Amino acid sequence: QVQLVESGGDLVQPGGSLRLSCAASGIIFSNYNMDWYRQAPGKQRELVATITSGGNTNYADSVKGRFTISRDNAENTVYLQMNSLKPEDTAVYYCETVKRYLHYWGQGTQVTVSS
């Protein structure tokens, strides 16, 4: 079965940086597109960044130039490097993939940006 496990969330001051990780199992990782989503309190879950199996990336306008998604196929892991963090980046961050039309999610990792 597909399992996604996120880590790396923390409390950070505005302007700081964090790197999130998502370890995947149960899939041939290199064959799958991977996404990072986030959900802030009282808001809908939103797509933050995508990396395709071929390594192409796409970002939400709100994080362009600040966040970088990457993948290590040898480690079955996708990363989200977050720089210049803002209070509005505070959310639970989830990684996600789709296999045979089913969406699989991790448990999420909390990122809090506050002074």
Sequence and secondary structure as in RCSB ss.txt:
>XXXX:A:sequence
QVQLVESGGDLVQPGGSLRLSCAASGIIFSNYNMDWYRQAPGKQRELVATITSGGNTNYADSVKGRFTISRDNAE
NTVYLQMNSLKPEDTAVYYCETVKRYLHYWGQGTQVTVSS
>XXXX:A:secstr
  EEEEE   EE TT  EEEEEEEESS GGGS EEEEEE TTS  EEEEEE TTS EEE TTTTTTEEEEEETTT
TEEEEEE S  GGG EEEEEEEEETTEEEE   EEEEE  
